[in-house]
Every structure is written in structure tokens, then in C-alpha cells.
Amino acid sequence: MLVKFTNAAEEHKGNSIFINRDWVVAVFNAPSMPGGSLATIVYGGPQGTTWNVEESPEQVQMLLNALDKGNENVQSRSKNKES
């Protein structure tokens, strides 16, 4: 499942970036980006890719967890329909 973030990389700053949540291994604060702006690094991918996003680590975690909650609700609704 893809999660939408805001790209913080200088050449794509402000553009949307969609990351496959199944690839996310770690999320942590980045050192200051050029111009002194803050960013969060999302690490993962099939080859250890890093993505710089504008959302805080807490926001990234919240977005990733929101998908889990949504999936649980879908699963519980489908179980209720089967009963």
C-alpha cells in the first residue's frame, strides 16, 4: 500500500512522493537540509533507499499506523458480514 508524503529533497521539494509502506524499515530525523530546513528520513526499499520527507517522524508513523487501523476495520467488517 502506498502512503503519500511531501518530498523534502532539494530538486523535488514540495512535490508529493508515494512510498510503499511495506518497504519502510526505519524513520528518523535528518540533519538539516540545504537552506536549514528540517526533514525526516524514511529508510527502506529493496536496495536500502532513503527518502527525505517534510513530515515529522511522528507524522510519518501516524500515517503508516492509520493504514493498519483502516485494514483492521475492513477485516472486522468483512468478518461481521460472514457471520
C-alpha positions in Angstrom: 0.0 0.0 0.0 1.3 3.4 -0.9 1.5 6.3 1.5 1.6 10.0 0.4 4.3 12.3 1.8 5.8 15.7 0.9 9.2 15.4 -0.8 11.9 17.4 1.0 14.7 16.6 -1.5 16.0 19.9 -2.9 15.3 19.1 -6.5 11.7 17.9 -5.8 10.9 20.0 -2.7 7.2 20.3 -2.0 6.1 17.6 -4.6 4.2 14.6 -3.5 6.0 11.3 -3.1 4.3 8.0 -2.6 6.2 5.3 -0.7 5.3 1.6 -0.4 4.7 1.2 3.3 5.8 -2.4 3.2 9.3 -1.1 2.3 9.7 1.2 5.3 12.4 -0.2 7.7 13.2 2.9 9.7 12.2 6.5 10.2 14.4 9.2 11.8 15.3 12.9 11.9 17.6 14.1 9.1 20.4 16.5 9.6 19.4 19.9 8.3 18.8 20.1 4.6 20.3 22.8 2.4 18.8 26.1 3.4 18.5 24.9 7.0 15.1 23.2 6.6 14.3 20.2 8.7 13.4 16.8 7.2 12.7 13.2 8.1 14.4 10.3 6.5 12.3 7.3 5.6 14.7 4.3 5.0 13.9 1.1 3.3 13.2 -0.1 -0.2 14.6 -3.1 -2.0 18.1 -1.6 -2.1 18.2 0.5 1.1 16.8 3.6 -0.4 16.3 6.7 1.6 13.6 9.3 1.1 13.6 12.8 2.6 10.1 14.0 3.5 8.8 17.1 5.2 6.6 15.3 7.7 8.0 14.8 11.2 8.9 11.2 12.3 5.7 11.3 14.5 3.6 12.3 11.5 5.2 9.6 9.3 4.4 6.9 12.0 0.9 8.2 12.3 0.3 7.9 8.6 1.7 4.4 8.5 -0.3 3.3 11.5 -3.5 4.8 10.1 -3.4 2.2 7.3 -3.2 -0.6 9.9 -6.3 0.8 11.7 -8.1 1.1 8.4 -7.2 -2.5 7.4 -8.4 -3.8 10.8 -11.7 -2.0 10.4 -12.2 -3.5 6.9 -11.3 -7.0 8.2 -13.7 -6.8 11.2 -16.5 -5.5 8.9 -16.0 -8.4 6.5 -16.0 -10.9 9.4 -19.3 -9.5 10.6 -20.8 -9.8 7.2 -19.8 -13.5 7.1 -21.5 -14.2 10.5 
